Amino acid sequence: LVSSALLVQGFARIRLADLGFDRTDVLTFQTLLPEAQYPDSGVVNDFHLRLQDRLAALPGVETVGGTNALPLQGTSSTYYVLGGQDYQDPNQRALTAFKRVLPGYFQSLDIPVLRGRAILETDGAGSARVAVINETMADRHWPDGDPVGQQVVLTSGAREIVGVVADTKDAGADEPARAGIFMPSLQGVDRFMDWAVEASVPLSTLVDAVRSEVSTMDS
């Protein structure tokens, strides 16, 4: 029985490592801000940052982040080229997965930052456009080099790569990781948000408190 238990625990750890993130201590929930009440990026981002601060202040909460799609929930795709290439040339464009994330997203899911840095609160509307890429994307274009400081060009324009993070699974545990780009949510308008609250207390004890904070912000 002891051997069987250890085998199961070991298998569980392997499966967790395969996913690229840790969900065992994370409470997730979703918010959707009505466009009529939140018409532009200023009020949308202000809501998200204030709610993030309120959640981070709850007892037992360690980190708070958000994204338009959590791991294992799929992803969107976009065309891109590298800096110096012609985005208008369809022969040079390639497809990549992309997500928009709030500061704290990688930390709340324990997604390792392998090079450079993560998305920060300073990566806002008035700052330089930046992106973080995953390891598969880095290996695709810079297998023997450092992508930090390089550029990727999307429909929205050029972005400087400021960091590389470990791969996570989006299409399913048994599917290979896709090349991916992460962009700051604060440099756009994301009324829908998947929140990830990492905590050191039982997650069930946080549910009412989280709902209360959201209701206090907007009933």
MOVEN-V963785 format. One record per residue. N is the residue number from 1. RES is the residue in one small letter. PSI is psi as a letter, one per 30 degrees, with the letter a starting at -180 (* if undefined). NEAR is the number of other C-alpha atoms within 10 Angstrom. D_LAST is the distance of its C-alpha to the last C-alpha in whole Angstrom. Layout:
n:N res:RES psi:PSI near:NEAR d_last:D_LAST
n:N res:RES psi:PSI near:NEAR d_last:D_LAST
This chain:
n:1 res:l psi:e near:6 d_last:51
n:2 res:v psi:e near:7 d_last:50
n:3 res:s psi:e near:8 d_last:52
n:4 res:s psi:e near:9 d_last:49
n:5 res:a psi:e near:10 d_last:46
n:6 res:l psi:e near:11 d_last:47
n:7 res:l psi:e near:12 d_last:48
n:8 res:v psi:e near:12 d_last:44
n:9 res:q psi:e near:12 d_last:42
n:10 res:g psi:e near:12 d_last:44
n:11 res:f psi:e near:12 d_last:43
n:12 res:a psi:e near:12 d_last:40
n:13 res:r psi:e near:12 d_last:40
n:14 res:i psi:e near:11 d_last:42
n:15 res:r psi:e near:13 d_last:39
n:16 res:l psi:e near:15 d_last:37
n:17 res:a psi:e near:12 d_last:39
n:18 res:d psi:e near:16 d_last:39
n:19 res:l psi:f near:22 d_last:36
n:20 res:g psi:g near:21 d_last:35
n:21 res:f psi:l near:20 d_last:32
n:22 res:d psi:j near:15 d_last:31
n:23 res:r psi:g near:17 d_last:28
n:24 res:t psi:f near:11 d_last:29
n:25 res:d psi:h near:17 d_last:27
n:26 res:v psi:k near:21 d_last:24
n:27 res:l psi:k near:20 d_last:21
n:28 res:t psi:l near:17 d_last:19
n:29 res:f psi:l near:13 d_last:16
n:30 res:q psi:k near:13 d_last:15
n:31 res:t psi:k near:12 d_last:12
n:32 res:l psi:j near:10 d_last:13
n:33 res:l psi:k near:17 d_last:12
n:34 res:p psi:k near:11 d_last:12
n:35 res:e psi:e near:10 d_last:16
n:36 res:a psi:e near:7 d_last:15
n:37 res:q psi:f near:9 d_last:12
n:38 res:y psi:i near:16 d_last:14
n:39 res:p psi:f near:13 d_last:18
n:40 res:d psi:l near:14 d_last:20
n:41 res:s psi:e near:17 d_last:20
n:42 res:g psi:e near:14 d_last:20
n:43 res:v psi:e near:15 d_last:16
n:44 res:v psi:e near:21 d_last:16
n:45 res:n psi:e near:22 d_last:18
n:46 res:d psi:e near:13 d_last:16
n:47 res:f psi:e near:18 d_last:13
n:48 res:h psi:e near:23 d_last:15
n:49 res:l psi:e near:17 d_last:17
n:50 res:r psi:e near:12 d_last:15
n:51 res:l psi:e near:18 d_last:13
n:52 res:q psi:e near:22 d_last:17
n:53 res:d psi:e near:13 d_last:18
n:54 res:r psi:e near:15 d_last:15
n:55 res:l psi:e near:22 d_last:16
n:56 res:a psi:f near:18 d_last:20
n:57 res:a psi:f near:13 d_last:20
n:58 res:l psi:k near:14 d_last:19
n:59 res:p psi:k near:12 d_last:22
n:60 res:g psi:f near:15 d_last:24
n:61 res:v psi:k near:19 d_last:22
n:62 res:e psi:e near:18 d_last:25
n:63 res:t psi:l near:24 d_last:24
n:64 res:v psi:k near:28 d_last:21
n:65 res:g psi:l near:25 d_last:21
n:66 res:g psi:l near:27 d_last:20
n:67 res:t psi:l near:25 d_last:22
n:68 res:n psi:f near:20 d_last:22
n:69 res:a psi:j near:20 d_last:24
n:70 res:l psi:l near:21 d_last:25
n:71 res:p psi:k near:18 d_last:29
n:72 res:l psi:g near:13 d_last:30
n:73 res:q psi:g near:11 d_last:27
n:74 res:g psi:a near:13 d_last:30
n:75 res:t psi:l near:17 d_last:30
n:76 res:s psi:l near:11 d_last:31
n:77 res:s psi:l near:12 d_last:34
n:78 res:t psi:l near:15 d_last:35
n:79 res:y psi:l near:16 d_last:39
n:80 res:y psi:l near:24 d_last:40
n:81 res:v psi:l near:23 d_last:43
n:82 res:l psi:l near:18 d_last:44
n:83 res:g psi:k near:15 d_last:45
n:84 res:g psi:f near:9 d_last:48
n:85 res:q psi:l near:13 d_last:48
n:86 res:d psi:j near:14 d_last:48
n:87 res:y psi:f near:21 d_last:44
n:88 res:q psi:f near:11 d_last:46
n:89 res:d psi:j near:9 d_last:48
n:90 res:p psi:f near:11 d_last:47
n:91 res:n psi:f near:9 d_last:50
n:92 res:q psi:f near:13 d_last:48
n:93 res:r psi:k near:18 d_last:45
n:94 res:a psi:l near:12 d_last:43
n:95 res:l psi:k near:12 d_last:40
n:96 res:t psi:l near:17 d_last:38
n:97 res:a psi:l near:20 d_last:34
n:98 res:f psi:l near:22 d_last:32
n:99 res:k psi:l near:20 d_last:28
n:100 res:r psi:k near:22 d_last:26
n:101 res:v psi:l near:27 d_last:24
n:102 res:l psi:l near:30 d_last:23
n:103 res:p psi:k near:23 d_last:25
n:104 res:g psi:f near:22 d_last:25
n:105 res:y psi:e near:25 d_last:25
n:106 res:f psi:e near:23 d_last:29
n:107 res:q psi:e near:19 d_last:29
n:108 res:s psi:f near:25 d_last:26
n:109 res:l psi:g near:24 d_last:28
n:110 res:d psi:h near:17 d_last:31
n:111 res:i psi:j near:18 d_last:33
n:112 res:p psi:k near:15 d_last:36
n:113 res:v psi:j near:18 d_last:36
n:114 res:l psi:e near:13 d_last:40
n:115 res:r psi:l near:18 d_last:41
n:116 res:g psi:b near:15 d_last:39
n:117 res:r psi:l near:14 d_last:36
n:118 res:a psi:a near:25 d_last:32
n:119 res:i psi:k near:24 d_last:29
n:120 res:l psi:l near:14 d_last:28
n:121 res:e psi:f near:13 d_last:26
n:122 res:t psi:f near:12 d_last:29
n:123 res:d psi:i near:19 d_last:29
n:124 res:g psi:a near:17 d_last:27
n:125 res:a psi:e near:16 d_last:27
n:126 res:g psi:g near:9 d_last:30
n:127 res:s psi:l near:10 d_last:32
n:128 res:a psi:k near:13 d_last:34
n:129 res:r psi:k near:18 d_last:33
n:130 res:v psi:l near:21 d_last:34
n:131 res:a psi:l near:24 d_last:34
n:132 res:v psi:k near:30 d_last:34
n:133 res:i psi:l near:27 d_last:36
n:134 res:n psi:l near:23 d_last:37
n:135 res:e psi:e near:24 d_last:41
n:136 res:t psi:e near:20 d_last:42
n:137 res:m psi:e near:22 d_last:41
n:138 res:a psi:e near:21 d_last:43
n:139 res:d psi:f near:14 d_last:46
n:140 res:r psi:e near:9 d_last:46
n:141 res:h psi:f near:12 d_last:47
n:142 res:w psi:h near:14 d_last:48
n:143 res:p psi:f near:12 d_last:50
n:144 res:d psi:g near:8 d_last:52
n:145 res:g psi:a near:9 d_last:50
n:146 res:d psi:j near:16 d_last:47
n:147 res:p psi:f near:23 d_last:44
n:148 res:v psi:k near:19 d_last:42
n:149 res:g psi:f near:13 d_last:43
n:150 res:q psi:l near:13 d_last:44
n:151 res:q psi:k near:18 d_last:42
n:152 res:v psi:k near:22 d_last:40
n:153 res:v psi:k near:19 d_last:40
n:154 res:l psi:a near:16 d_last:37
n:155 res:t psi:e near:11 d_last:36
n:156 res:s psi:f near:8 d_last:34
n:157 res:g psi:a near:10 d_last:37
n:158 res:a psi:k near:19 d_last:39
n:159 res:r psi:k near:20 d_last:37
n:160 res:e psi:k near:18 d_last:38
n:161 res:i psi:k near:23 d_last:38
n:162 res:v psi:f near:20 d_last:37
n:163 res:g psi:l near:24 d_last:37
n:164 res:v psi:k near:26 d_last:38
n:165 res:v psi:l near:25 d_last:36
n:166 res:a psi:l near:18 d_last:37
n:167 res:d psi:k near:22 d_last:37
n:168 res:t psi:l near:25 d_last:34
n:169 res:k psi:k near:20 d_last:34
n:170 res:d psi:e near:21 d_last:32
n:171 res:a psi:f near:15 d_last:34
n:172 res:g psi:l near:14 d_last:35
n:173 res:a psi:f near:16 d_last:37
n:174 res:d psi:g near:11 d_last:40
n:175 res:e psi:k near:10 d_last:40
n:176 res:p psi:l near:15 d_last:41
n:177 res:a psi:k near:22 d_last:39
n:178 res:r psi:l near:19 d_last:38
n:179 res:a psi:k near:19 d_last:39
n:180 res:g psi:l near:24 d_last:36
n:181 res:i psi:k near:23 d_last:34
n:182 res:f psi:k near:23 d_last:31
n:183 res:m psi:l near:22 d_last:29
n:184 res:p psi:k near:24 d_last:27
n:185 res:s psi:e near:26 d_last:23
n:186 res:l psi:f near:27 d_last:23
n:187 res:q psi:g near:21 d_last:26
n:188 res:g psi:a near:16 d_last:24
n:189 res:v psi:j near:17 d_last:21
n:190 res:d psi:j near:20 d_last:19
n:191 res:r psi:f near:21 d_last:16
n:192 res:f psi:k near:16 d_last:17
n:193 res:m psi:k near:22 d_last:17
n:194 res:d psi:j near:18 d_last:18
n:195 res:w psi:k near:25 d_last:18
n:196 res:a psi:j near:25 d_last:21
n:197 res:v psi:j near:27 d_last:20
n:198 res:e psi:k near:27 d_last:24
n:199 res:a psi:l near:21 d_last:24
n:200 res:s psi:g near:12 d_last:27
n:201 res:v psi:l near:13 d_last:26
n:202 res:p psi:k near:12 d_last:26
n:203 res:l psi:e near:17 d_last:23
n:204 res:s psi:f near:9 d_last:22
n:205 res:t psi:f near:10 d_last:21
n:206 res:l psi:f near:19 d_last:18
n:207 res:v psi:e near:13 d_last:16
n:208 res:d psi:e near:9 d_last:14
n:209 res:a psi:e near:14 d_last:14
n:210 res:v psi:e near:18 d_last:13
n:211 res:r psi:e near:13 d_last:10
n:212 res:s psi:e near:13 d_last:9
n:213 res:e psi:e near:16 d_last:10
n:214 res:v psi:e near:16 d_last:7
n:215 res:s psi:e near:10 d_last:4
n:216 res:t psi:e near:10 d_last:6
n:217 res:m psi:e near:12 d_last:7
n:218 res:d psi:j near:9 d_last:4
n:219 res:s psi:* near:8 d_last:0
